[in-house]
Amino acid sequence: MITAFKRLIKKQRVGRFSQSTAFTLLTKPLWQHEKIRTLVGAPLVAAAITGASLAAPQVDTLSAWDISQSPTVIPGYSANSEHTFLLPVTQLTGISQYFHAGHPGIDFRAPLRSDVVAMDNGVVTEIVDSTVGYGRHVYIQHEDNRVGLYAHLGLIMVNIGDEVRAGDKIGEIGMTGWTTGPHLHFEVRAESGAINPIPLLSKALSELK
């Protein structure tokens, strides 16, 4: 039985779980649960599963934008689309972490208390005020069934049910939840799950160069 268990663990240690321990593999389904990811914070969950370092790659300069990394096919959107999605921060200073396995969003660095805005028209569907994980965060149902998650806010300036327009201020950059510095953790979710926000924001990012 012990030999069979070892074979099972070996089979599961593939891809992003290649450094997993037996304990983390057995608890993997629990950690992957959506509500637990939100409570604890996706980067910490990924590190707990894989044993990876919590240190995020630092990208400090505007010239370092990688607007082509991990493109995601998004129905109804193309690089030549006339629909412009706005950056969710107004005083962008860098990107500390991109979209990748275990980190289903983009970390936009910005000054403390600077404005966080809606990337597109939508309706506020949920507001969470937590001292852990994503801290104070807001969910906005945008058009085409996309949901934006705006996390680690210091101040929230909308209420559930509010209709917002692209560019409307919804809060301010903070350090709530588990974070090492002022930034906005921003996710875009579709029916298939979290998608890379970069293709949606590539036009806005390219205009900063």
N, C-alpha and C positions, 0 to 999 in steps of 0.2 A: 504493500500500500504506500509506503514511504517513497519507493522508486516511482510509482505512478504519479504521486504528488509532485515529485521533482520534475518529471517530464511535463506535467501540466504547467508548472511555473515557467519552465524553459520555453514552452510554446507561447506563453503570454508575453514574454520579455522580448518584444519586437518594437520597431519604430520608436515612437516617443516614450515608450515604457521600457526601453532597453536597460535602464539603470534602476529599475524598480526592485524593491525588496519584496519578500513573500507577503509581508504585512500590507504594504501599499497596494499590491496587486489584488489581494483579497478584498480590500476596502475600496477599490477603484470605482465600482458602481455607485457607492454611497457618495464619494467625493464628486462624481460627475453629475449628481443631481442638481438641477437648475437653482433651487432655492438655497442650497448649501454653497454653491459657487458665488451667488450674490452676497450671502452673509459673510463669507470668509474672504472673498476676493479671488478672482480667477488666477492671478499670478502666484499667490501663495498656495492655492489648490494644486496647480501644476507642479510646483516645487515639492509639495508633500507627496505627490504621486511618483514623480520621477527621480526625486533626490537631487534635482538640479539646483544651481545657485540662484538666489533671489536677486542678485545684482542685475539691473537692467542696463543694456547698452546705452551709452550717453551720446546723443546727437545734438550738438550745440549750435550749429550754424545753419542759416537758411539755405546755404548752398548744398547742404547735405540731404535735402529732401529726396526721397526715393519714390517718385510718384508712379513707378512702374512695378514695384515689388508686389508679388503674389496677386496679380489682377484677378478680380472676381467677375464672372459673367452676371450681369444684372439685367433682368428683363425690362425692356422699355428704355434702357439707357445706353448711350454710346458716347465716345469721346467727342463727337461732333454735336451732341445734343444741345438744344437751345436752353434746356432747363439748367439753371445754375444753382448749385447747392453751396451754401455759405459755410465758411469755417465756423465752428462753434465757439471759438475764442477770438477776441478782438485785439489782443496784444500778444501775439504768438512769439515766443522766444526760442522754441526748439521742440523736437520730438524726442522724448526719452525712451519710448518703446513703441515698436510697430506691431501690427497684427501678425500673430503667428500661433502655432499650436500651443495651447495653454494660456494665451493672452488674446482674447477675442475682441480686441479693440485697439485704439490708438491713444497714447498718452501725450497730450499737448501741454507743453510747459508754457506757463504764463505767470505774470506777477500776481501776487496775493491780492485778492479783492478786485481784480480786473473783471470785465464783463464776460459772461457766458451767454451765448445767444442761440436761438433755434436755427438749425441748418436749413429748415424748410417749413412750410406751413404745416400745421397739425393741431392736435388736441392733447392736452395733458391728461394722461390716464392713470398715473400712479406717482405718489411721492413717498419716499422712505427717509426717515430721519434716524440714522443708526450711528453708533459710536465705533463700529467695527466694519470690516469688509469695505464696501464702497462708500461708507459714510452717508452723508446726505446726498441722495440722488433722485433724479426725475426721469420718468418715462414719458415720451411724447409719441403718440401715434401719428406718423407723418403720412403723406399721400402714398398711394400704391402699396399700402399695407406694410410699410417699413416702420419699425419702431426704433427711436433713438434713445439711448441711455446716456445721461449726463451725470457723472459721478464725482465724488469728493468735493462737493460744493460747500462753500463756507456760508453762503446765504442763498435761500430759495425765494424767488419773487413771483411765483405762480401758484395757482391752486388747481386741484383736480377738476377737470371739466373746462378749464380755460382754453379758448381757442387762441393760438399764437400764429403770427405771421413770420416768415423767414426774416431773421435779423432782430426779432423781438428779444429783449433781455429777459432771461428766465432765472438768472442767478449770478453768483460771483465765485471766482476761483477761491478754493479753500484748501484745507488740509485735514478734512474730516475722514474718519475711517482709518484704514491702514495705508499710510502713504509716507514717503520719505521727503517730500517737498511739494510745493504748490504746483498743481497741474490739474487738467481735466482728463479723466479717463472717459473716453467716448466710444460707444458701441453702436452699431447699426444691426438690427435683427430683422430677418425676413422669415418667411414660412419655413425655409430650410434650416434656420438657425442663424448664428452670428455670421455676418459677411464682412469682408474687408472694406472699410470706409474710404480707402484711398481713391479708388476709381470715381466715387461720387464727388470727392473733394479735389481731384487732380487739377481742375481748371482754376479753382481758387488758390491752390498752393502754387501753381505755376505763375500766377500773377504777382506773387510775392518776390520772385527771383529778380 
